[in-house]
Amino acid sequence: MSTYVLNGSGQVGGVVSVAIALLTPLLDALSGALAQVLDSLGLNVAQTDVALLSVDCGRPRLVY
């Protein structure tokens, strides 16, 4: 059984924690279904392709 705590933000934090606890199973199932659909379409979320355009070996310097 989950424990719901009213944290520093008072009742709002308690309502948010209850809402998250109630929605998590639904959102997990939806996430899995969406991942399967995207995978079948050949789409990847949160990925990017990176290509090197040029390399310049000039004078060394400290970059911060």
CHARMM internal coordinates of N, CA and C (Angstrom, degrees):
IC EDIT
DIST 1 N 1 CA 1.4460
DIST 1 CA 1 C 1.5200
ANGL 1 N 1 CA 1 C 108.61
DIST 1 C 2 N 1.3117
ANGL 1 CA 1 C 2 N 117.12
DIHE 1 N 1 CA 1 C 2 N 138.67
DIST 2 N 2 CA 1.4630
ANGL 1 C 2 N 2 CA 122.60
DIHE 1 CA 1 C 2 N 2 CA -178.72
DIST 2 CA 2 C 1.5172
ANGL 2 N 2 CA 2 C 110.03
DIHE 1 C 2 N 2 CA 2 C -82.67
DIST 2 C 3 N 1.3227
ANGL 2 CA 2 C 3 N 114.77
DIHE 2 N 2 CA 2 C 3 N 152.75
DIST 3 N 3 CA 1.4558
ANGL 2 C 3 N 3 CA 121.35
DIHE 2 CA 2 C 3 N 3 CA 176.42
DIST 3 CA 3 C 1.5093
ANGL 3 N 3 CA 3 C 108.30
DIHE 2 C 3 N 3 CA 3 C -111.91
DIST 3 C 4 N 1.3205
ANGL 3 CA 3 C 4 N 116.81
DIHE 3 N 3 CA 3 C 4 N 127.74
DIST 4 N 4 CA 1.4552
ANGL 3 C 4 N 4 CA 121.59
DIHE 3 CA 3 C 4 N 4 CA 179.75
DIST 4 CA 4 C 1.5159
ANGL 4 N 4 CA 4 C 108.24
DIHE 3 C 4 N 4 CA 4 C -105.74
DIST 4 C 5 N 1.3089
ANGL 4 CA 4 C 5 N 115.44
DIHE 4 N 4 CA 4 C 5 N 127.14
DIST 5 N 5 CA 1.4564
ANGL 4 C 5 N 5 CA 120.96
DIHE 4 CA 4 C 5 N 5 CA -174.77
DIST 5 CA 5 C 1.5138
ANGL 5 N 5 CA 5 C 109.38
DIHE 4 C 5 N 5 CA 5 C -119.17
DIST 5 C 6 N 1.3144
ANGL 5 CA 5 C 6 N 116.71
DIHE 5 N 5 CA 5 C 6 N 136.55
DIST 6 N 6 CA 1.4593
ANGL 5 C 6 N 6 CA 121.19
DIHE 5 CA 5 C 6 N 6 CA 171.09
DIST 6 CA 6 C 1.5075
ANGL 6 N 6 CA 6 C 106.80
DIHE 5 C 6 N 6 CA 6 C -84.70
DIST 6 C 7 N 1.3235
ANGL 6 CA 6 C 7 N 116.96
DIHE 6 N 6 CA 6 C 7 N 108.44
DIST 7 N 7 CA 1.4562
ANGL 6 C 7 N 7 CA 120.48
DIHE 6 CA 6 C 7 N 7 CA -176.43
DIST 7 CA 7 C 1.5165
ANGL 7 N 7 CA 7 C 111.27
DIHE 6 C 7 N 7 CA 7 C -90.71
DIST 7 C 8 N 1.3092
ANGL 7 CA 7 C 8 N 117.33
DIHE 7 N 7 CA 7 C 8 N -159.74
DIST 8 N 8 CA 1.4528
ANGL 7 C 8 N 8 CA 123.37
DIHE 7 CA 7 C 8 N 8 CA -173.55
DIST 8 CA 8 C 1.5122
ANGL 8 N 8 CA 8 C 114.99
DIHE 7 C 8 N 8 CA 8 C -55.02
DIST 8 C 9 N 1.3289
ANGL 8 CA 8 C 9 N 119.10
DIHE 8 N 8 CA 8 C 9 N -26.47
DIST 9 N 9 CA 1.4510
ANGL 8 C 9 N 9 CA 119.68
DIHE 8 CA 8 C 9 N 9 CA -178.55
DIST 9 CA 9 C 1.5298
ANGL 9 N 9 CA 9 C 111.87
DIHE 8 C 9 N 9 CA 9 C -89.62
DIST 9 C 10 N 1.2990
ANGL 9 CA 9 C 10 N 118.36
DIHE 9 N 9 CA 9 C 10 N 11.09
DIST 10 N 10 CA 1.4540
ANGL 9 C 10 N 10 CA 122.14
DIHE 9 CA 9 C 10 N 10 CA 173.80
DIST 10 CA 10 C 1.5051
ANGL 10 N 10 CA 10 C 113.75
DIHE 9 C 10 N 10 CA 10 C 74.41
DIST 10 C 11 N 1.3270
ANGL 10 CA 10 C 11 N 116.35
DIHE 10 N 10 CA 10 C 11 N -139.32
DIST 11 N 11 CA 1.4534
ANGL 10 C 11 N 11 CA 121.55
DIHE 10 CA 10 C 11 N 11 CA -174.75
DIST 11 CA 11 C 1.5216
ANGL 11 N 11 CA 11 C 112.88
DIHE 10 C 11 N 11 CA 11 C -66.46
DIST 11 C 12 N 1.3184
ANGL 11 CA 11 C 12 N 117.16
DIHE 11 N 11 CA 11 C 12 N -31.20
DIST 12 N 12 CA 1.4662
ANGL 11 C 12 N 12 CA 119.86
DIHE 11 CA 11 C 12 N 12 CA 179.46
DIST 12 CA 12 C 1.5195
ANGL 12 N 12 CA 12 C 110.09
DIHE 11 C 12 N 12 CA 12 C -61.54
DIST 12 C 13 N 1.3286
ANGL 12 CA 12 C 13 N 116.81
DIHE 12 N 12 CA 12 C 13 N -43.44
DIST 13 N 13 CA 1.4615
ANGL 12 C 13 N 13 CA 120.63
DIHE 12 CA 12 C 13 N 13 CA 178.23
DIST 13 CA 13 C 1.5099
ANGL 13 N 13 CA 13 C 111.68
DIHE 12 C 13 N 13 CA 13 C -62.52
DIST 13 C 14 N 1.3217
ANGL 13 CA 13 C 14 N 117.03
DIHE 13 N 13 CA 13 C 14 N -37.06
DIST 14 N 14 CA 1.4598
ANGL 13 C 14 N 14 CA 120.97
DIHE 13 CA 13 C 14 N 14 CA 178.03
DIST 14 CA 14 C 1.5113
ANGL 14 N 14 CA 14 C 111.53
DIHE 13 C 14 N 14 CA 14 C -66.83
DIST 14 C 15 N 1.3273
ANGL 14 CA 14 C 15 N 116.92
DIHE 14 N 14 CA 14 C 15 N -42.74
DIST 15 N 15 CA 1.4659
ANGL 14 C 15 N 15 CA 120.92
DIHE 14 CA 14 C 15 N 15 CA 178.93
DIST 15 CA 15 C 1.5239
ANGL 15 N 15 CA 15 C 110.40
DIHE 14 C 15 N 15 CA 15 C -64.89
DIST 15 C 16 N 1.3163
ANGL 15 CA 15 C 16 N 116.68
DIHE 15 N 15 CA 15 C 16 N -41.92
DIST 16 N 16 CA 1.4693
ANGL 15 C 16 N 16 CA 120.52
DIHE 15 CA 15 C 16 N 16 CA 179.41
DIST 16 CA 16 C 1.5186
ANGL 16 N 16 CA 16 C 110.35
DIHE 15 C 16 N 16 CA 16 C -64.26
DIST 16 C 17 N 1.3290
ANGL 16 CA 16 C 17 N 118.11
DIHE 16 N 16 CA 16 C 17 N -42.77
DIST 17 N 17 CA 1.4676
ANGL 16 C 17 N 17 CA 119.97
DIHE 16 CA 16 C 17 N 17 CA -179.28
DIST 17 CA 17 C 1.5252
ANGL 17 N 17 CA 17 C 110.80
DIHE 16 C 17 N 17 CA 17 C -65.45
DIST 17 C 18 N 1.3211
ANGL 17 CA 17 C 18 N 118.26
DIHE 17 N 17 CA 17 C 18 N -36.67
DIST 18 N 18 CA 1.4637
ANGL 17 C 18 N 18 CA 120.81
DIHE 17 CA 17 C 18 N 18 CA 176.96
DIST 18 CA 18 C 1.5259
ANGL 18 N 18 CA 18 C 110.00
DIHE 17 C 18 N 18 CA 18 C -68.20
DIST 18 C 19 N 1.3366
ANGL 18 CA 18 C 19 N 117.57
DIHE 18 N 18 CA 18 C 19 N -43.65
DIST 19 N 19 CA 1.4622
ANGL 18 C 19 N 19 CA 121.03
DIHE 18 CA 18 C 19 N 19 CA 179.43
DIST 19 CA 19 C 1.5246
ANGL 19 N 19 CA 19 C 110.70
DIHE 18 C 19 N 19 CA 19 C -61.32
DIST 19 C 20 N 1.3155
ANGL 19 CA 19 C 20 N 117.40
DIHE 19 N 19 CA 19 C 20 N -42.67
DIST 20 N 20 CA 1.4649
ANGL 19 C 20 N 20 CA 121.07
DIHE 19 CA 19 C 20 N 20 CA 179.49
DIST 20 CA 20 C 1.5241
ANGL 20 N 20 CA 20 C 110.09
DIHE 19 C 20 N 20 CA 20 C -64.26
DIST 20 C 21 N 1.3167
ANGL 20 CA 20 C 21 N 116.52
DIHE 20 N 20 CA 20 C 21 N -42.73
DIST 21 N 21 CA 1.4660
ANGL 20 C 21 N 21 CA 120.15
DIHE 20 CA 20 C 21 N 21 CA 179.89
DIST 21 CA 21 C 1.5331
ANGL 21 N 21 CA 21 C 110.91
DIHE 20 C 21 N 21 CA 21 C -63.54
DIST 21 C 22 N 1.3209
ANGL 21 CA 21 C 22 N 117.42
DIHE 21 N 21 CA 21 C 22 N -37.00
DIST 22 N 22 CA 1.4635
ANGL 21 C 22 N 22 CA 120.59
DIHE 21 CA 21 C 22 N 22 CA -179.71
DIST 22 CA 22 C 1.5299
ANGL 22 N 22 CA 22 C 112.23
DIHE 21 C 22 N 22 CA 22 C -75.56
DIST 22 C 23 N 1.3236
ANGL 22 CA 22 C 23 N 117.49
DIHE 22 N 22 CA 22 C 23 N -35.00
DIST 23 N 23 CA 1.4584
ANGL 22 C 23 N 23 CA 121.26
DIHE 22 CA 22 C 23 N 23 CA -176.00
DIST 23 CA 23 C 1.5240
ANGL 23 N 23 CA 23 C 114.00
DIHE 22 C 23 N 23 CA 23 C -85.91
DIST 23 C 24 N 1.3255
ANGL 23 CA 23 C 24 N 118.16
DIHE 23 N 23 CA 23 C 24 N -20.34
DIST 24 N 24 CA 1.4693
ANGL 23 C 24 N 24 CA 121.18
DIHE 23 CA 23 C 24 N 24 CA -175.51
DIST 24 CA 24 C 1.5237
ANGL 24 N 24 CA 24 C 113.05
DIHE 23 C 24 N 24 CA 24 C -55.82
DIST 24 C 25 N 1.3386
ANGL 24 CA 24 C 25 N 120.73
DIHE 24 N 24 CA 24 C 25 N -48.68
DIST 25 N 25 CA 1.4718
ANGL 24 C 25 N 25 CA 118.64
DIHE 24 CA 24 C 25 N 25 CA 179.92
DIST 25 CA 25 C 1.5343
ANGL 25 N 25 CA 25 C 112.69
DIHE 24 C 25 N 25 CA 25 C -61.87
DIST 25 C 26 N 1.3201
ANGL 25 CA 25 C 26 N 117.42
DIHE 25 N 25 CA 25 C 26 N -39.98
DIST 26 N 26 CA 1.4528
ANGL 25 C 26 N 26 CA 121.27
DIHE 25 CA 25 C 26 N 26 CA 179.09
DIST 26 CA 26 C 1.5236
ANGL 26 N 26 CA 26 C 111.26
DIHE 25 C 26 N 26 CA 26 C -65.11
DIST 26 C 27 N 1.3328
ANGL 26 CA 26 C 27 N 116.50
DIHE 26 N 26 CA 26 C 27 N -45.10
DIST 27 N 27 CA 1.4625
ANGL 26 C 27 N 27 CA 120.74
DIHE 26 CA 26 C 27 N 27 CA -179.15
DIST 27 CA 27 C 1.5217
ANGL 27 N 27 CA 27 C 111.92
DIHE 26 C 27 N 27 CA 27 C -68.54
DIST 27 C 28 N 1.3425
ANGL 27 CA 27 C 28 N 117.59
DIHE 27 N 27 CA 27 C 28 N -33.49
DIST 28 N 28 CA 1.4660
ANGL 27 C 28 N 28 CA 120.38
DIHE 27 CA 27 C 28 N 28 CA 176.56
DIST 28 CA 28 C 1.5265
ANGL 28 N 28 CA 28 C 110.72
DIHE 27 C 28 N 28 CA 28 C -63.94
DIST 28 C 29 N 1.3384
ANGL 28 CA 28 C 29 N 116.99
DIHE 28 N 28 CA 28 C 29 N -43.59
DIST 29 N 29 CA 1.4564
ANGL 28 C 29 N 29 CA 120.73
DIHE 28 CA 28 C 29 N 29 CA 178.73
DIST 29 CA 29 C 1.5308
ANGL 29 N 29 CA 29 C 110.46
DIHE 28 C 29 N 29 CA 29 C -65.41
DIST 29 C 30 N 1.3146
ANGL 29 CA 29 C 30 N 116.80
DIHE 29 N 29 CA 29 C 30 N -42.37
DIST 30 N 30 CA 1.4576
ANGL 29 C 30 N 30 CA 121.37
DIHE 29 CA 29 C 30 N 30 CA 179.01
DIST 30 CA 30 C 1.5274
ANGL 30 N 30 CA 30 C 110.89
DIHE 29 C 30 N 30 CA 30 C -63.76
DIST 30 C 31 N 1.3100
ANGL 30 CA 30 C 31 N 116.62
DIHE 30 N 30 CA 30 C 31 N -38.65
DIST 31 N 31 CA 1.4635
ANGL 30 C 31 N 31 CA 121.34
DIHE 30 CA 30 C 31 N 31 CA 179.13
DIST 31 CA 31 C 1.5273
ANGL 31 N 31 CA 31 C 110.86
DIHE 30 C 31 N 31 CA 31 C -63.28
DIST 31 C 32 N 1.3178
ANGL 31 CA 31 C 32 N 116.31
DIHE 31 N 31 CA 31 C 32 N -43.36
DIST 32 N 32 CA 1.4597
ANGL 31 C 32 N 32 CA 119.93
DIHE 31 CA 31 C 32 N 32 CA 178.77
DIST 32 CA 32 C 1.5196
ANGL 32 N 32 CA 32 C 112.22
DIHE 31 C 32 N 32 CA 32 C -63.70
DIST 32 C 33 N 1.3270
ANGL 32 CA 32 C 33 N 116.23
DIHE 32 N 32 CA 32 C 33 N -42.54
DIST 33 N 33 CA 1.4643
ANGL 32 C 33 N 33 CA 120.41
DIHE 32 CA 32 C 33 N 33 CA 179.30
DIST 33 CA 33 C 1.5197
ANGL 33 N 33 CA 33 C 110.84
DIHE 32 C 33 N 33 CA 33 C -65.73
DIST 33 C 34 N 1.3178
ANGL 33 CA 33 C 34 N 117.02
DIHE 33 N 33 CA 33 C 34 N -42.20
DIST 34 N 34 CA 1.4622
ANGL 33 C 34 N 34 CA 121.04
DIHE 33 CA 33 C 34 N 34 CA 179.14
DIST 34 CA 34 C 1.5302
ANGL 34 N 34 CA 34 C 111.20
DIHE 33 C 34 N 34 CA 34 C -64.74
DIST 34 C 35 N 1.3180
ANGL 34 CA 34 C 35 N 116.89
DIHE 34 N 34 CA 34 C 35 N -39.14
DIST 35 N 35 CA 1.4625
ANGL 34 C 35 N 35 CA 120.57
DIHE 34 CA 34 C 35 N 35 CA 178.50
DIST 35 CA 35 C 1.5231
ANGL 35 N 35 CA 35 C 110.65
DIHE 34 C 35 N 35 CA 35 C -63.08
DIST 35 C 36 N 1.3313
ANGL 35 CA 35 C 36 N 117.68
DIHE 35 N 35 CA 35 C 36 N -39.41
DIST 36 N 36 CA 1.4651
ANGL 35 C 36 N 36 CA 120.64
DIHE 35 CA 35 C 36 N 36 CA 178.61
DIST 36 CA 36 C 1.5276
ANGL 36 N 36 CA 36 C 111.41
DIHE 35 C 36 N 36 CA 36 C -66.24
DIST 36 C 37 N 1.3311
ANGL 36 CA 36 C 37 N 116.95
DIHE 36 N 36 CA 36 C 37 N -41.60
DIST 37 N 37 CA 1.4668
ANGL 36 C 37 N 37 CA 120.37
DIHE 36 CA 36 C 37 N 37 CA 179.16
DIST 37 CA 37 C 1.5251
ANGL 37 N 37 CA 37 C 110.38
DIHE 36 C 37 N 37 CA 37 C -64.19
DIST 37 C 38 N 1.3242
ANGL 37 CA 37 C 38 N 116.77
DIHE 37 N 37 CA 37 C 38 N -46.22
DIST 38 N 38 CA 1.4611
ANGL 37 C 38 N 38 CA 120.18
DIHE 37 CA 37 C 38 N 38 CA -179.95
DIST 38 CA 38 C 1.5219
ANGL 38 N 38 CA 38 C 111.18
DIHE 37 C 38 N 38 CA 38 C -63.57
DIST 38 C 39 N 1.3367
ANGL 38 CA 38 C 39 N 116.14
DIHE 38 N 38 CA 38 C 39 N -39.15
DIST 39 N 39 CA 1.4637
ANGL 38 C 39 N 39 CA 120.07
DIHE 38 CA 38 C 39 N 39 CA 179.45
DIST 39 CA 39 C 1.5258
ANGL 39 N 39 CA 39 C 110.66
DIHE 38 C 39 N 39 CA 39 C -64.94
DIST 39 C 40 N 1.3208
ANGL 39 CA 39 C 40 N 116.80
DIHE 39 N 39 CA 39 C 40 N -39.93
DIST 40 N 40 CA 1.4683
ANGL 39 C 40 N 40 CA 119.26
DIHE 39 CA 39 C 40 N 40 CA 179.35
DIST 40 CA 40 C 1.5251
ANGL 40 N 40 CA 40 C 111.54
DIHE 39 C 40 N 40 CA 40 C -67.83
DIST 40 C 41 N 1.3316
ANGL 40 CA 40 C 41 N 117.06
DIHE 40 N 40 CA 40 C 41 N -25.91
DIST 41 N 41 CA 1.4656
ANGL 40 C 41 N 41 CA 120.96
DIHE 40 CA 40 C 41 N 41 CA 176.68
DIST 41 CA 41 C 1.5231
ANGL 41 N 41 CA 41 C 112.41
DIHE 40 C 41 N 41 CA 41 C -86.37
DIST 41 C 42 N 1.3289
ANGL 41 CA 41 C 42 N 116.86
DIHE 41 N 41 CA 41 C 42 N -6.24
DIST 42 N 42 CA 1.4567
ANGL 41 C 42 N 42 CA 120.85
DIHE 41 CA 41 C 42 N 42 CA -179.54
DIST 42 CA 42 C 1.5103
ANGL 42 N 42 CA 42 C 113.46
DIHE 41 C 42 N 42 CA 42 C 79.93
DIST 42 C 43 N 1.3264
ANGL 42 CA 42 C 43 N 116.90
DIHE 42 N 42 CA 42 C 43 N 21.69
DIST 43 N 43 CA 1.4633
ANGL 42 C 43 N 43 CA 121.17
DIHE 42 CA 42 C 43 N 43 CA -179.72
DIST 43 CA 43 C 1.5260
ANGL 43 N 43 CA 43 C 110.46
DIHE 42 C 43 N 43 CA 43 C -103.25
DIST 43 C 44 N 1.3168
ANGL 43 CA 43 C 44 N 115.39
DIHE 43 N 43 CA 43 C 44 N 142.53
DIST 44 N 44 CA 1.4631
ANGL 43 C 44 N 44 CA 121.51
DIHE 43 CA 43 C 44 N 44 CA 177.24
DIST 44 CA 44 C 1.5165
ANGL 44 N 44 CA 44 C 109.13
DIHE 43 C 44 N 44 CA 44 C -122.20
DIST 44 C 45 N 1.3004
ANGL 44 CA 44 C 45 N 116.22
DIHE 44 N 44 CA 44 C 45 N 133.92
DIST 45 N 45 CA 1.4592
ANGL 44 C 45 N 45 CA 121.60
DIHE 44 CA 44 C 45 N 45 CA 179.92
DIST 45 CA 45 C 1.5263
ANGL 45 N 45 CA 45 C 108.63
DIHE 44 C 45 N 45 CA 45 C -97.60
DIST 45 C 46 N 1.3169
ANGL 45 CA 45 C 46 N 116.62
DIHE 45 N 45 CA 45 C 46 N 140.62
DIST 46 N 46 CA 1.4648
ANGL 45 C 46 N 46 CA 124.05
DIHE 45 CA 45 C 46 N 46 CA 175.91
DIST 46 CA 46 C 1.5237
ANGL 46 N 46 CA 46 C 112.14
DIHE 45 C 46 N 46 CA 46 C 66.78
DIST 46 C 47 N 1.3264
ANGL 46 CA 46 C 47 N 116.91
DIHE 46 N 46 CA 46 C 47 N 35.13
DIST 47 N 47 CA 1.4503
ANGL 46 C 47 N 47 CA 121.35
DIHE 46 CA 46 C 47 N 47 CA 174.22
DIST 47 CA 47 C 1.5164
ANGL 47 N 47 CA 47 C 108.09
DIHE 46 C 47 N 47 CA 47 C -128.36
DIST 47 C 48 N 1.3019
ANGL 47 CA 47 C 48 N 115.42
DIHE 47 N 47 CA 47 C 48 N 152.68
DIST 48 N 48 CA 1.4592
ANGL 47 C 48 N 48 CA 120.17
DIHE 47 CA 47 C 48 N 48 CA 177.38
DIST 48 CA 48 C 1.5217
ANGL 48 N 48 CA 48 C 109.31
DIHE 47 C 48 N 48 CA 48 C -144.95
DIST 48 C 49 N 1.3012
ANGL 48 CA 48 C 49 N 115.66
DIHE 48 N 48 CA 48 C 49 N 154.88
DIST 49 N 49 CA 1.4608
ANGL 48 C 49 N 49 CA 121.84
DIHE 48 CA 48 C 49 N 49 CA 174.08
DIST 49 CA 49 C 1.5195
ANGL 49 N 49 CA 49 C 108.48
DIHE 48 C 49 N 49 CA 49 C -99.62
DIST 49 C 50 N 1.3083
ANGL 49 CA 49 C 50 N 116.02
DIHE 49 N 49 CA 49 C 50 N 134.60
DIST 50 N 50 CA 1.4564
ANGL 49 C 50 N 50 CA 121.70
DIHE 49 CA 49 C 50 N 50 CA -178.89
DIST 50 CA 50 C 1.5198
ANGL 50 N 50 CA 50 C 107.95
DIHE 49 C 50 N 50 CA 50 C -120.86
DIST 50 C 51 N 1.3328
ANGL 50 CA 50 C 51 N 115.88
DIHE 50 N 50 CA 50 C 51 N 133.60
DIST 51 N 51 CA 1.4583
ANGL 50 C 51 N 51 CA 120.86
DIHE 50 CA 50 C 51 N 51 CA 178.93
DIST 51 CA 51 C 1.5248
ANGL 51 N 51 CA 51 C 108.86
DIHE 50 C 51 N 51 CA 51 C -128.45
DIST 51 C 52 N 1.3084
ANGL 51 CA 51 C 52 N 116.11
DIHE 51 N 51 CA 51 C 52 N 140.57
DIST 52 N 52 CA 1.4584
ANGL 51 C 52 N 52 CA 121.97
DIHE 51 CA 51 C 52 N 52 CA 178.27
DIST 52 CA 52 C 1.5245
ANGL 52 N 52 CA 52 C 108.73
DIHE 51 C 52 N 52 CA 52 C -82.30
DIST 52 C 53 N 1.3182
ANGL 52 CA 52 C 53 N 117.00
DIHE 52 N 52 CA 52 C 53 N 123.84
DIST 53 N 53 CA 1.4586
ANGL 52 C 53 N 53 CA 121.20
DIHE 52 CA 52 C 53 N 53 CA -178.69
DIST 53 CA 53 C 1.5150
ANGL 53 N 53 CA 53 C 112.13
DIHE 52 C 53 N 53 CA 53 C -90.37
DIST 53 C 54 N 1.3286
ANGL 53 CA 53 C 54 N 116.86
DIHE 53 N 53 CA 53 C 54 N -40.09
DIST 54 N 54 CA 1.4609
ANGL 53 C 54 N 54 CA 118.90
DIHE 53 CA 53 C 54 N 54 CA 178.71
DIST 54 CA 54 C 1.5237
ANGL 54 N 54 CA 54 C 109.84
DIHE 53 C 54 N 54 CA 54 C -161.74
DIST 54 C 55 N 1.3298
ANGL 54 CA 54 C 55 N 114.03
DIHE 54 N 54 CA 54 C 55 N 161.01
DIST 55 N 55 CA 1.4637
ANGL 54 C 55 N 55 CA 121.44
DIHE 54 CA 54 C 55 N 55 CA 175.76
DIST 55 CA 55 C 1.5134
ANGL 55 N 55 CA 55 C 106.97
DIHE 54 C 55 N 55 CA 55 C -129.02
DIST 55 C 56 N 1.3330
ANGL 55 CA 55 C 56 N 116.41
DIHE 55 N 55 CA 55 C 56 N 129.95
DIST 56 N 56 CA 1.4559
ANGL 55 C 56 N 56 CA 121.27
DIHE 55 CA 55 C 56 N 56 CA 179.76
DIST 56 CA 56 C 1.5181
ANGL 56 N 56 CA 56 C 107.87
DIHE 55 C 56 N 56 CA 56 C -121.16
DIST 56 C 57 N 1.3214
ANGL 56 CA 56 C 57 N 117.21
DIHE 56 N 56 CA 56 C 57 N 115.51
DIST 57 N 57 CA 1.4605
ANGL 56 C 57 N 57 CA 121.85
DIHE 56 CA 56 C 57 N 57 CA -179.83
DIST 57 CA 57 C 1.5138
ANGL 57 N 57 CA 57 C 109.25
DIHE 56 C 57 N 57 CA 57 C -103.89
DIST 57 C 58 N 1.3057
ANGL 57 CA 57 C 58 N 116.07
DIHE 57 N 57 CA 57 C 58 N 67.26
DIST 58 N 58 CA 1.4472
ANGL 57 C 58 N 58 CA 121.08
DIHE 57 CA 57 C 58 N 58 CA 179.18
DIST 58 CA 58 C 1.5155
ANGL 58 N 58 CA 58 C 110.79
DIHE 57 C 58 N 58 CA 58 C -88.08
DIST 58 C 59 N 1.3083
ANGL 58 CA 58 C 59 N 115.31
DIHE 58 N 58 CA 58 C 59 N -150.92
DIST 59 N 59 CA 1.4578
ANGL 58 C 59 N 59 CA 121.57
DIHE 58 CA 58 C 59 N 59 CA 179.34
DIST 59 CA 59 C 1.5311
ANGL 59 N 59 CA 59 C 109.72
DIHE 58 C 59 N 59 CA 59 C -65.82
DIST 59 C 60 N 1.3392
ANGL 59 CA 59 C 60 N 117.68
DIHE 59 N 59 CA 59 C 60 N 130.06
DIST 60 N 60 CA 1.4657
ANGL 59 C 60 N 60 CA 119.81
DIHE 59 CA 59 C 60 N 60 CA 179.88
DIST 60 CA 60 C 1.5342
ANGL 60 N 60 CA 60 C 110.90
DIHE 59 C 60 N 60 CA 60 C -68.30
DIST 60 C 61 N 1.3160
ANGL 60 CA 60 C 61 N 116.63
DIHE 60 N 60 CA 60 C 61 N 145.42
DIST 61 N 61 CA 1.4622
ANGL 60 C 61 N 61 CA 121.46
DIHE 60 CA 60 C 61 N 61 CA 177.89
DIST 61 CA 61 C 1.5210
ANGL 61 N 61 CA 61 C 108.65
DIHE 60 C 61 N 61 CA 61 C -151.93
DIST 61 C 62 N 1.2840
ANGL 61 CA 61 C 62 N 115.45
DIHE 61 N 61 CA 61 C 62 N 157.42
DIST 62 N 62 CA 1.4571
ANGL 61 C 62 N 62 CA 122.64
DIHE 61 CA 61 C 62 N 62 CA -179.44
DIST 62 CA 62 C 1.5300
ANGL 62 N 62 CA 62 C 108.38
DIHE 61 C 62 N 62 CA 62 C -84.74
DIST 62 C 63 N 1.3081
ANGL 62 CA 62 C 63 N 115.86
DIHE 62 N 62 CA 62 C 63 N 124.99
DIST 63 N 63 CA 1.4620
ANGL 62 C 63 N 63 CA 121.57
DIHE 62 CA 62 C 63 N 63 CA 178.38
DIST 63 CA 63 C 1.5200
ANGL 63 N 63 CA 63 C 107.68
DIHE 62 C 63 N 63 CA 63 C -113.54
DIST 63 C 64 N 1.2971
ANGL 63 CA 63 C 64 N 116.19
DIHE 63 N 63 CA 63 C 64 N 127.47
DIST 64 N 64 CA 1.4735
ANGL 63 C 64 N 64 CA 119.15
DIHE 63 CA 63 C 64 N 64 CA 178.67
DIST 64 CA 64 C 1.4818
ANGL 64 N 64 CA 64 C 111.65
DIHE 63 C 64 N 64 CA 64 C -136.40
END
COOR INIT
IC SEED 1 N 1 CA 1 C
IC BUILD
